[in-house]
Amino acid sequence: MEVNSITEKIIGCAIKVHRALGPGLLEKTYEVCLAHEIVKEGLVVRRQVELPVVYDGLRLDAGYRIDLLVEERVIVELKTVEQFHPIHEAQLISYLKLSNLKVGLLINFNVKMLKSGIKRLMN
């Protein structure tokens, strides 16, 4: 499946979750519900995927976790914040670099209209 098709499906699922739950809940709630919707769309999703840092030839567990990894190709980083800050984008870009993946979605569920809370980033 093409990456654009995957991201479109993820965004559709996120909108469905946001319409049902609205803003104001914990990030973990949206993570569980979004993963459920993504599976219903026929996509493979893993939650809280360990992301090691390779330093000096060693794979080190530095505590980084990808919220959702869809089809082993798209990272989905979830937020429940008032607004995105540069550090949120930097985090996703770093995750893309560390994982050698190309595309990620940054989704903030703490907005009135989810469309304004979605950013697609590329490595």
Secondary structure, DSSP 8 states (H G I E B T S, - for coil): --HHHHHHHHHHHHHHHHHHH-SSS-HHHHHHHHHHHHHHTT--EEEEEE--EEETTEEE--S-EEEEEETTTEEEEEE--SS--HHHHHHHHHHHHHHT--EEEEEE-SSSSGGGGEEEEE-
